[in-house]
Amino acid sequence: MPHAVTWRCVKQCRQSGARLGELTTPHGVFPTPIFMPVGTQATVKAMSPDELKSIGADIILSNTYHLFLRPGAEVVAGAGGLHDFMAWDRGILTDSGGFQVFSLQSIRKVTDEGVVFQSHIDGSRHKLTPESATQIQHQLGADIIMAFDECSPANADERTVQDAMHRTHAWAERCLQAHRGHEEKQSLFGIVQGGITPSLRVQSAKAIGGMDFPGIAIGGLSVGEAKPLMYEMLEVVQPHLPKERPHYLMGVGSPDCLIEGVLRGMDMFDCVLPTRTARTGMVFTPQGRLNLRNAPNAQSYIPIDDTCDCVACRQFSRAYIRHLFKAGEILGARLATIHNLRYLMRLMQGIRQAIAEDRLLDYVNEFYAASDWVRY
C-alpha cells in the first residue's frame, strides 16, 4: 500500500554525515531538516496562517489531546479537517496525545488497553486507546499522524521505562491495524521510546523500525534529562533507524539542540520553545538569547537582529518592542514570536545549505563561536 507521505535523501554531507532530504506530503513537498512550529489548538499562538507562510513555515503541528477535548474531532471533521478549519494549506502533523495524557500523572490511569484520564478543562473523564487516538487523527485529517505511545518520566526507574516501552510497541501494532485503509490519505509514524537506557533505546528502535511506518519518531527525550544524555541516546539509536525513512526528534527546538540533532541523523523537529519564550520577551539572535524586558534595551534603537528579515527586525527597535512588553501590549508578543520562528526557519535554511555544500561542521563551529550557546 503506497503511503501519503514519503521521504527521500537528496544528499549526505561528506563532512558530517548529516542528511538533506525531501518530504512529499498531500499538501506540498518540503525540504529537510525542517523545524515545525507548534499550533497546539489549531493555531500557532499569536500567528496567522499568512504570517506563518511569510516566515517560511512549511509544516505545523497540532495536538490530538487538546482538539479532542475542545472543540472536538467531530467539529473539526465537519469543517473538512484541520486544513480547512484553520485555513492552512501546507503540511500538518498531529501528535497522538500520548505525551499530554501521560503528563497528567495525578489524574490518569494507564492499562494495557489505554489511558483513562480527567480533562484539565472541566474534570470530565475520557479514555484514549491506540484505536481511538488513531481514529481521532483520521477525523482531524493531518498529513502525518502519530502512533499512541507511553512516554515515561525522565526520572523513572528502568522497570517503569521498560514496561512503557513494551506497551508502546504493542500499541504501535494496534495503531497500524486501526490505520489500515487510510495509508493513501495520511501517513502514520511510529515512536521509539526507552528512556535514557541505551539497551532499551536500541531494542525500541529495532522494534519500531521493523514495523511498516513510513517515518520514525524519537520520543521521550527533552523531558528533563541533561542535554548530553539526550545526545547520547540519539547516537545510540541512530545506527538502528531505517535509513530510507525520515527521523523525527519530538519536542526539541532550541537552536543548539536542532544543530546537534541534525548532526545525529535527525530530519524533523517540533517544539513550543520559540513561541513560549517569545511571549516572555526572550528572543533568539546570532549571539544567543536576548531578554527584551531587560533595562539595557530601554534605549536600544537597533533591531533584535540586524541580519534578520522578519517584520519585527525590519521595522522596529528593541526599545519599542520592550516598551510593548512593559505596557502589556499584545503586539510585543506577536513581534517576538514572528522573530523567533523566523530565526529558526533561517537556521534550518543555513543548515540545509551547509549540508548541500559539504560544510556542516564548519557551519556548526561558526554558530557556537558567535553565540553563547554551550556545546556539550
Backbone torsions as a table, in degrees:
resi	resn	phi	psi	omega
1	MET	NA	121.8	178.4
2	PRO	-66.5	149.8	-178.8
3	HIS	-99.0	148.0	179.9
4	ALA	-65.4	-33.7	-177.8
5	VAL	-116.8	129.5	177.7
6	THR	-128.5	160.4	179.4
7	TRP	-137.9	143.9	173.3
8	ARG	-137.6	146.7	177.3
9	CYS	-83.1	120.3	179.8
10	VAL	-85.6	-38.6	-176.8
11	LYS	-161.9	148.6	172.8
12	GLN	-117.0	128.9	-176.4
13	CYS	-64.8	124.1	-179.6
14	ARG	-68.5	-25.2	-177.9
15	GLN	-81.6	-33.0	-172.2
16	SER	-124.4	-20.7	-174.5
17	GLY	86.1	-5.1	179.6
18	ALA	-65.9	156.6	-171.0
19	ARG	-110.3	134.1	168.8
20	LEU	-102.2	126.6	-174.3
21	GLY	-135.1	-179.2	-179.6
22	GLU	-138.4	119.0	-178.7
23	LEU	-102.8	118.4	-179.7
24	THR	-103.0	123.6	-178.5
25	THR	-128.0	168.4	175.3
26	PRO	-62.0	-13.6	-178.2
27	HIS	-120.2	28.6	174.5
28	GLY	133.4	166.5	177.4
29	VAL	-112.4	125.4	-171.1
30	PHE	-128.4	143.3	-179.6
31	PRO	-78.5	150.0	172.2
32	THR	-125.0	152.8	6.5
33	PRO	-65.2	146.0	-174.4
34	ILE	-138.6	143.4	171.9
35	PHE	-106.1	133.8	-178.3
36	MET	-110.0	113.1	174.9
37	PRO	-60.0	148.7	-176.9
38	VAL	-96.6	122.9	174.4
39	GLY	-116.8	71.1	-170.1
40	THR	-46.2	-50.7	-173.3
41	GLN	-108.4	44.3	-179.4
42	ALA	66.6	27.6	172.1
43	THR	-159.1	134.9	169.0
44	VAL	-79.0	118.3	-170.0
45	LYS	-52.0	129.1	175.9
46	ALA	76.0	4.0	-175.7
47	MET	-121.7	137.1	171.5
48	SER	-89.6	161.5	176.8
49	PRO	-56.2	-40.3	179.4
50	ASP	-64.3	-37.5	178.1
51	GLU	-67.7	-37.4	176.7
52	LEU	-61.6	-42.0	177.6
53	LYS	-64.3	-38.5	-176.4
54	SER	-65.9	-26.9	179.4
55	ILE	-93.8	-0.1	173.0
56	GLY	95.5	18.3	178.5
57	ALA	-74.3	134.6	179.8
58	ASP	-110.7	-36.0	179.2
59	ILE	-132.8	138.2	173.9
60	ILE	-123.1	163.0	-177.5
61	LEU	-114.2	138.3	172.3
62	SER	-125.1	165.7	-168.8
63	ASN	-114.2	123.6	-177.8
64	THR	-62.9	-44.1	-178.1
65	TYR	-57.3	-51.0	-176.5
66	HIS	-67.0	-42.0	-177.4
67	LEU	-74.2	-28.2	173.6
68	PHE	-62.9	-41.9	-179.8
69	LEU	-78.0	-34.8	-176.7
70	ARG	-158.5	118.3	11.1
71	PRO	-90.1	-2.1	-174.7
72	GLY	108.0	140.4	-177.2
73	ALA	-62.6	-31.6	-179.5
74	GLU	-65.7	-36.8	178.8
75	VAL	-64.4	-45.0	179.5
76	VAL	-64.5	-44.3	179.1
77	ALA	-61.5	-36.8	179.2
78	GLY	-63.7	-26.2	178.0
79	ALA	-83.6	-4.2	-177.8
80	GLY	102.8	8.8	-178.7
81	GLY	102.3	172.3	-174.4
82	LEU	-57.9	-39.8	-177.3
83	HIS	-57.5	-47.5	179.3
84	ASP	-73.7	-38.4	-177.0
85	PHE	-59.1	-41.5	-176.8
86	MET	-107.5	8.7	176.5
87	ALA	56.5	50.3	179.6
88	TRP	-126.6	118.2	-173.7
89	ASP	-105.9	16.8	173.7
90	ARG	-109.1	-163.3	-172.5
91	GLY	-70.0	149.0	172.4
92	ILE	-136.0	137.5	171.0
93	LEU	-118.9	134.8	172.2
94	THR	-112.9	132.7	171.4
95	ASP	-80.5	166.7	-169.7
96	SER	-80.9	-12.8	-174.2
97	GLY	94.3	-7.4	-177.4
98	GLY	-57.8	-47.5	-177.6
99	PHE	-62.0	-42.1	-178.3
100	GLN	-66.7	-41.7	-179.8
101	VAL	-64.4	-42.7	-176.7
102	PHE	-74.7	-14.9	175.0
103	SER	-79.3	-11.3	178.7
104	LEU	-88.1	50.5	-166.0
105	GLN	-49.4	-41.9	-173.2
106	SER	-83.4	-9.7	-175.6
107	ILE	-129.3	35.7	175.0
108	ARG	-148.9	155.4	178.6
109	LYS	-130.3	126.1	-177.3
110	VAL	-102.3	130.6	170.8
111	THR	-130.9	175.1	177.4
112	ASP	-64.0	-24.5	179.8
113	GLU	-72.1	-40.6	-177.3
114	GLY	167.8	-150.7	-176.7
115	VAL	-130.7	129.0	171.1
116	VAL	-101.5	131.1	-175.3
117	PHE	-145.9	163.2	174.0
118	GLN	-99.6	138.0	176.9
119	SER	-62.9	136.1	175.3
120	HIS	-73.5	-10.7	-177.5
121	ILE	-85.5	-51.5	-174.3
122	ASP	-134.5	6.1	177.7
123	GLY	80.4	0.3	179.9
124	SER	-66.5	151.9	-176.3
125	ARG	-94.5	140.2	-179.4
126	HIS	-142.1	165.8	177.4
127	LYS	-132.9	133.0	172.3
128	LEU	-118.9	133.7	175.1
129	THR	-124.7	168.2	174.8
130	PRO	-54.9	-38.6	-178.9
131	GLU	-69.4	-46.3	-177.5
132	SER	-70.6	-37.2	177.8
133	ALA	-62.5	-37.8	178.1
134	THR	-69.9	-43.0	179.4
135	GLN	-62.8	-41.6	177.7
136	ILE	-59.5	-42.2	179.9
137	GLN	-68.8	-30.1	172.0
138	HIS	-61.4	-42.9	179.4
139	GLN	-66.3	-38.4	179.5
140	LEU	-67.2	-35.4	170.6
141	GLY	83.3	23.0	178.5
142	ALA	-67.9	158.5	177.4
143	ASP	-67.1	-43.2	179.8
144	ILE	-118.3	128.9	176.2
145	ILE	-120.9	158.5	-172.7
146	MET	-114.6	145.0	175.1
147	ALA	-66.2	148.8	177.6
148	PHE	-76.2	124.9	-175.0
149	ASP	-132.6	169.0	174.5
150	GLU	-112.5	117.3	-179.6
151	CYS	-97.7	115.2	-179.7
152	SER	-84.5	149.2	179.7
153	PRO	-62.7	158.2	-178.7
154	ALA	-62.4	-29.8	-176.3
155	ASN	-98.0	13.9	-177.9
156	ALA	-69.9	148.9	176.5
157	ASP	-74.7	164.3	-172.3
158	GLU	-62.5	-34.9	179.3
159	ARG	-64.7	-42.5	177.9
160	THR	-62.5	-43.6	179.3
161	VAL	-63.6	-41.7	-179.4
162	GLN	-64.5	-43.5	178.8
163	ASP	-62.6	-41.8	179.1
164	ALA	-64.4	-38.3	179.4
165	MET	-64.6	-46.6	-179.9
166	HIS	-63.5	-39.0	177.4
167	ARG	-64.4	-40.3	177.5
168	THR	-59.3	-41.8	179.7
169	HIS	-65.5	-43.9	179.0
170	ALA	-64.1	-42.0	178.5
171	TRP	-65.8	-34.2	178.8
172	ALA	-60.6	-42.7	177.9
173	GLU	-62.3	-40.9	179.6
174	ARG	-68.2	-36.2	176.3
175	CYS	-63.6	-42.9	178.0
176	LEU	-60.2	-42.2	178.9
177	GLN	-63.5	-43.1	-179.1
178	ALA	-68.8	-21.9	-176.5
179	HIS	-88.6	-8.4	-177.0
180	ARG	-58.2	134.2	-177.8
181	GLY	94.4	-8.9	-179.9
182	HIS	-111.4	2.7	-172.0
183	GLU	-60.9	-30.8	-177.1
184	GLU	-81.9	-12.8	179.9
185	LYS	-101.0	-39.3	-178.1
186	GLN	-139.5	150.9	176.6
187	SER	-109.8	133.8	179.7
188	LEU	-99.4	122.4	177.6
189	PHE	-99.6	144.1	175.4
190	GLY	-92.6	163.2	-175.2
191	ILE	-126.8	127.0	175.5
192	VAL	-85.1	132.1	174.4
193	GLN	-120.1	-162.9	179.9
194	GLY	125.0	5.4	175.9
195	GLY	59.3	-138.6	-180.0
196	ILE	-113.4	29.7	175.6
197	THR	-101.4	111.9	-174.0
198	PRO	-54.6	-44.4	-176.8
199	SER	-63.8	-36.2	178.4
200	LEU	-71.3	-38.2	177.4
201	ARG	-60.7	-43.5	178.9
202	VAL	-64.4	-44.4	179.0
203	GLN	-58.9	-43.2	-178.8
204	SER	-69.3	-40.5	178.7
205	ALA	-60.7	-40.9	179.3
206	LYS	-68.3	-41.1	-178.4
207	ALA	-66.4	-51.2	-178.8
208	ILE	-69.1	-39.5	178.2
209	GLY	-64.2	-23.6	179.3
210	GLY	-84.3	-5.7	177.7
211	MET	-92.8	167.6	-173.8
212	ASP	-85.7	59.7	174.2
213	PHE	-100.6	131.9	178.4
214	PRO	-77.2	-5.3	176.7
215	GLY	-151.8	150.2	-177.2
216	ILE	-123.2	126.8	178.1
217	ALA	-105.0	150.7	173.6
218	ILE	-106.9	110.5	179.8
219	GLY	-105.7	174.1	174.6
220	GLY	73.1	16.1	173.3
221	LEU	-116.4	167.5	-173.8
222	SER	55.9	40.0	179.3
223	VAL	-117.6	22.1	177.6
224	GLY	125.9	-12.7	177.4
225	GLU	-75.7	158.9	178.3
226	ALA	-66.3	149.0	-178.6
227	LYS	-55.7	-43.2	179.3
228	PRO	-57.8	-34.3	177.1
229	LEU	-66.6	-41.4	176.7
230	MET	-60.1	-46.9	-179.9
231	TYR	-61.9	-38.5	178.7
232	GLU	-62.4	-42.9	180.0
233	MET	-64.3	-37.4	177.0
234	LEU	-64.4	-40.8	178.9
235	GLU	-65.7	-34.7	178.0
236	VAL	-68.9	-41.6	-173.6
237	VAL	-78.3	-39.5	-168.3
238	GLN	-51.1	-43.4	-179.0
239	PRO	-65.3	-17.3	-175.6
240	HIS	-102.4	3.5	177.5
241	LEU	-88.4	142.2	177.3
242	PRO	-59.4	123.2	-174.1
243	LYS	-71.1	-20.3	-176.6
244	GLU	-87.6	2.9	-178.3
245	ARG	-119.5	155.5	177.6
246	PRO	-71.8	147.3	179.9
247	HIS	-114.0	122.8	-171.4
248	TYR	-115.6	114.3	176.9
249	LEU	-92.1	112.1	-170.8
250	MET	-82.9	137.7	169.9
251	GLY	75.6	25.8	-177.6
252	VAL	-122.3	128.9	-176.3
253	GLY	-152.5	4.4	174.2
254	SER	-76.6	146.1	-174.5
255	PRO	-54.2	-41.3	-179.4
256	ASP	-65.9	-39.2	-179.7
257	CYS	-70.5	-33.1	175.3
258	LEU	-62.8	-46.3	179.8
259	ILE	-62.0	-47.8	-178.1
260	GLU	-66.8	-33.1	176.6
261	GLY	-65.4	-43.6	178.1
262	VAL	-60.9	-41.8	178.7
263	LEU	-61.9	-22.0	-179.0
264	ARG	-107.2	26.9	169.3
265	GLY	87.6	11.8	-179.3
266	MET	-89.0	146.1	-174.8
267	ASP	-116.7	-24.3	-175.0
268	MET	-135.2	144.4	-177.8
269	PHE	-143.9	154.2	170.0
270	ASP	-149.4	155.7	176.4
271	CYS	-174.7	150.2	174.5
272	VAL	-83.5	-8.5	-172.8
273	LEU	-51.9	-51.4	-175.2
274	PRO	-63.0	-34.6	-179.8
275	THR	-81.8	-39.2	-179.3
276	ARG	-65.7	-46.2	-179.5
277	THR	-68.9	-31.8	178.2
278	ALA	-59.4	-37.7	-177.9
279	ARG	-71.0	-11.2	174.2
280	THR	-98.0	-4.2	-178.5
281	GLY	97.3	5.3	179.8
282	MET	-92.2	125.0	-178.0
283	VAL	-127.3	157.8	178.8
284	PHE	-93.3	140.2	173.6
285	THR	-138.0	167.4	176.5
286	PRO	-59.8	-21.9	179.1
287	GLN	-88.4	-8.5	-179.4
288	GLY	127.1	-149.4	-177.8
289	ARG	-88.1	143.9	-179.5
290	LEU	-132.2	125.5	176.2
291	ASN	-94.2	107.6	-176.3
292	LEU	-66.5	-19.8	-179.2
293	ARG	-74.9	-17.4	-175.6
294	ASN	-65.4	146.8	-174.0
295	ALA	-56.0	-37.0	-179.0
296	PRO	-58.7	-18.4	-179.9
297	ASN	-86.5	-4.3	-175.9
298	ALA	-59.8	-34.7	178.4
299	GLN	-125.0	36.2	177.2
300	SER	-99.5	108.1	-171.9
301	TYR	-98.1	18.4	176.6
302	ILE	-95.6	163.7	177.8
303	PRO	-69.2	166.3	171.4
304	ILE	-53.6	-45.5	-178.0
305	ASP	-148.4	113.3	-175.6
306	ASP	-74.5	-2.4	174.2
307	THR	-97.0	-4.7	-173.8
308	CYS	-92.6	144.9	-178.0
309	ASP	-105.3	13.8	179.7
310	CYS	-75.5	164.9	-176.6
311	VAL	-63.3	-34.2	179.6
312	ALA	-62.0	-40.0	-177.9
313	CYS	-83.6	-29.0	-179.6
314	ARG	-73.7	-32.6	-168.6
315	GLN	-114.7	-21.0	-169.0
316	PHE	-129.4	158.2	179.5
317	SER	-99.3	164.1	173.6
318	ARG	-59.5	-38.8	-178.9
319	ALA	-61.6	-42.8	-178.3
320	TYR	-67.3	-44.8	-177.5
321	ILE	-68.2	-35.6	174.4
322	ARG	-60.8	-43.9	177.9
323	HIS	-56.9	-42.2	179.6
324	LEU	-60.6	-43.5	178.6
325	PHE	-64.1	-45.6	-178.0
326	LYS	-64.9	-30.5	179.9
327	ALA	-87.3	-3.1	-179.8
328	GLY	73.0	24.9	-179.7
329	GLU	-83.7	134.4	-176.8
330	ILE	-60.1	-32.1	-177.0
331	LEU	-58.5	-32.4	179.4
332	GLY	-59.4	-48.6	179.2
333	ALA	-64.6	-37.5	179.8
334	ARG	-65.1	-45.8	-178.5
335	LEU	-66.1	-40.8	178.9
336	ALA	-65.5	-37.2	177.9
337	THR	-65.7	-47.5	177.6
338	ILE	-55.9	-44.8	-178.2
339	HIS	-65.0	-48.6	-176.5
340	ASN	-60.8	-41.8	178.8
341	LEU	-68.3	-39.5	177.5
342	ARG	-64.7	-38.2	177.2
343	TYR	-57.1	-45.4	-178.8
344	LEU	-70.6	-33.9	175.3
345	MET	-62.5	-42.2	179.3
346	ARG	-69.0	-36.3	176.4
347	LEU	-61.1	-45.3	179.9
348	MET	-66.9	-36.3	174.9
349	GLN	-60.5	-43.3	179.2
350	GLY	-64.1	-39.9	177.6
351	ILE	-63.1	-45.8	-179.4
352	ARG	-62.8	-42.2	179.0
353	GLN	-63.8	-40.2	179.9
354	ALA	-65.4	-37.8	175.8
355	ILE	-63.3	-45.1	-179.4
356	ALA	-60.1	-31.5	-177.5
357	GLU	-98.4	10.3	177.7
358	ASP	56.6	41.2	-178.5
359	ARG	-138.8	34.0	-176.3
360	LEU	-65.4	-37.9	179.4
361	LEU	-63.3	-37.4	175.6
362	ASP	-64.0	-43.1	179.0
363	TYR	-60.1	-43.9	-179.2
364	VAL	-63.8	-44.0	179.2
365	ASN	-61.9	-39.3	178.4
366	GLU	-66.4	-38.9	178.6
367	PHE	-59.4	-50.4	-177.7
368	TYR	-69.4	-35.5	-179.9
369	ALA	-64.7	-31.1	-176.0
370	ALA	-88.4	-17.3	-169.2
371	SER	-120.8	174.4	178.4
372	ASP	-95.9	8.8	174.8
373	TRP	-68.3	138.5	-176.9
374	VAL	-95.7	133.7	176.8
375	ARG	-97.6	126.4	-177.8
376	TYR	-96.1	NA	NA
